[in-house]
């Protein structure tokens, strides 16, 4: 009993402290200091949630910008199953996936002769990446402009306006959030009555 009593007391104490009190305090601090981020960085349109800034969504309509491929199962961008494909660079399944995406991009925009950026044909490590490189967004300008009956220059300027800089000016890479870009695109099209 001399040994069991302190062990049981410590288990109960750490269970209550680390399982209840600590998470509650961290959640309250996060909600107080960063309410938008702590609540999932949800983007709303007309008071209706349309997605999160942090989790990609699948867009396949030619009138929208497409994000990175997702390797999550059973459906793309499944936040409950975040994972990469774990396919190595010489794996035939990866090579087929990349070729299929290249074929899909060429089929959607056969006149586009620009080199396809790597992030449009490969999945991210998490399978949930909401961002693409500015080059990947600019590659899609021609297809999106044609599908939306918008001037290419206007769509290109929209991409440039929606490009986010590196964090603190030097951490990470410049990026474009696909959901935010597509929502802005919808606004531009709605203003023009398209």
N, C-alpha and C positions, 0 to 999 in steps of 0.2 A: 504494500500500500504506500510505503514511503516514496517509492519510485513512480508509481502510477498516478498519485494525486497531482504532483507538479506537472507531469506530462499531460494529463487531461485538462488541467487548468490552463496550460499554455495553448493547447489545441483550441479550447473554447475562446480564450482571449484573442488569439490571432485570427480565428475564423470570424469573430465579430468585428475586430478592428480592420483586418485586411479584406474581408468579404462584404462588409456593410458600411462601416464608418468611413474608411478611406475612399472607396468609390463614390459615396455620397458627397463628400467634401470636394473631391476633384470635379464631379459633375456640376455642383453648385458654383464653383469658381469658374469653370469653363462657360457655363450659361451666363454668368454675370459679366465676364470679360469679353467673351467671343460668342455671343448668342447665335449668330448666323452659322458659323462653322460648327459649333457644338450641336446644332440641330440638323446637321447633314448638308449644309450649303445648298439648300433647296431653292430652285428657281421657280418662281410663280408667274403666271400670266393671267390677268383678270382674276386674281385670288385663287387660281387653280394650279396646283403643283404640276410642273411639266418635266421635272428631272432634277438632277443634282449636278453642281459644278464639278464634282469629284468623280463621278462615274459616267463612263461613256454610254452612248446609246447607238443602236443600229439605225443607220439611215441608208436606204437603198434607192430612193427616188432620185432620178437624175437632176431634179431641181433643187436638191440639197447637197451640201458638202458631206462627204463621207469621212468617217473617222478611221482609226486603226482597226485591224482585224482583232477579234476577240477569240481566245482559245478556251473560254469557260464553257462548262457543260451544265445542264443539257441545252441551254440556250445562250446566245452571245450576251455579253455584259451582265452575267449573272453574279450579282454582288455577294451572294451566299456561297459562291464556289470560285472565288478569286484564285486564278492560277495561270501560269503560262503553259505553253504546249510541251515544254521540255524537249523539243526536237532539236537535234544538233544540225550544224550547217550542211552536213553531207547526208542527212536523213532523206530518203526519197519522199516521205510524206510531207516534209517541209518544202522541198523543191516543188512538189505538186501544188501545195497550197499557194505558194508564191506565184507559180505560173498561172493558176486559176484566177488569182486576183489581177494579174497583169492582163489576162485575156478579158476579164470583166471590165477593167478600166478602158482597154482599147475598144471593146464593144460599145461601151457607153459614150465614148468620144473618139471615133475613128480618125478625126482630123487632127487630133492632138499629137504632135511629134516631139514634145518635150520629154526629157528623161523622167521616168517615174521615180519620185522620192521613195526611199526604203521604207519609211514609216507607213506608206499606203499599202505595202504588200507583205508586211510582217506584223505579227501580233506583239503586244507589249508583254512584259514580264508578269503583270498582274491580270492581264486580259480585260482590264477595266479602264484603260487610259482614256480620259476625256479630251485630250489635246492632240493636235498634230502640229508639225512644223509649219512655219510660214510658206516654205517651198511646197509642201503637200497641199496647202490651201490654194496657193497660186496655180498649181498644176490643174486644179479643178475649175478654175474661173471660167474657162471657155465653155465647158459642159453646162455649168450652172446658169451662166448668162443666156445661153441658147434656150435652155429648158424654161427659163423664167421670162424670156423676151426682154431682158435688160441689157443695157450697154455693158460690154466687157469692162470698160474703164471704170464704170460705177461699181461693179462687183469687185474689181481689183482694189479700188479705194476702200471699200467696205472691209475687205480682208486686212488691209494695212491698218485701218482704224481699230479693228478687233484684235490685232496682234499684241500680246502682252509681253512686256520686257522681262528680262531676267530678274529674279528676286534680288532685291538690294543692288541691282545693277551688275552683279557679277556671279550670282549663284544660279546654276541651271542654264537652260537655253530659252530663247524666245519661243513663244508658243501661241497657238490659236485654239481656244476652247470651241469645239465643234457645235455643241448645243447652243451656246451664246451666239455664235456666228449665224447659225440657221434661224434662230429667233429674230435676230436683226434683219436677216434676209427677208423673213416673212413680213416684218414691219415695212421695209422698203417697198416690197411688192404690193402690200395693202395700200400704202400711200399713193402708189401709181395706179391702183385699181386693177392690178394683175392677179 
